[in-house]
């Protein structure tokens, strides 16, 4: 029996994007704007993609 994915998981995207952008700006600013943007995009979309994959795997049962 697998657990269902939590419905709040996709809503973590904006918070994680903001956090990753802030951390990238604080610690990795040597790369500049593109480094911050890339970190925010990857961390922002990761929970959404994880939710969709988890949901698809859950419905395969």
QUIQUI-V723865 format. One line per field, one symbol per residue. psi: psi as a letter, one per 30 degrees, with the letter a starting at -180 (. if undefined). burial: + if it has 16 or more other ideal C-beta (glycine too) atoms within 10 Angstrom, else -. Layout:
psi: ???
burial: ???
This chain:
psi: jlkkkkffefffeeeeeeeeeeeeeeegfffaeeeeeeeeeefefeeeeeeeeeeeeeff.
burial: ----+----+-++--++--++--++---------++--++--++--+---+--+-------
